[in-house]
Amino acid sequence: MSDAVIAIGHLFGAAGYAELLRELLREHEERASREPGCRLFHVGVSLSDSDHYVLTQEWDDAAAVAAFLRSATFYDFQRRLTGLLTQDWRYRVYRIRDAVALDEIAPMDPRRAD
């Protein structure tokens, strides 16, 4: 996990374009998740603002993210976003030094006991 990276994107949709933007995001999630080095690609919607979309991604390493950002998949997504957002979207990449899975720290589920 030492080279893995997490990328988080925030997009804010323009009023009246929710259906079109959601379809584009569904398609992008499917396409991006098949890119080399992508471990997870998920699009969610804020519970407090239905026009705020959050893209959560896990990649093998920074090189995989860089390759994705130069890919036809990403270029096409950027092009198709034109006119659908109220502001430039934010994208940040975090290097993962260590990770702990919840099942490694949570109490054992008694239903799983022998």
Beta strands, then each sheet from edge to edge (+ up, - down):
strand 1: 5-12
strand 2: 38-45
strand 3: 52-59
strand 4: 90-95
sheet 1: 2+ 3- 1+ 4-
end
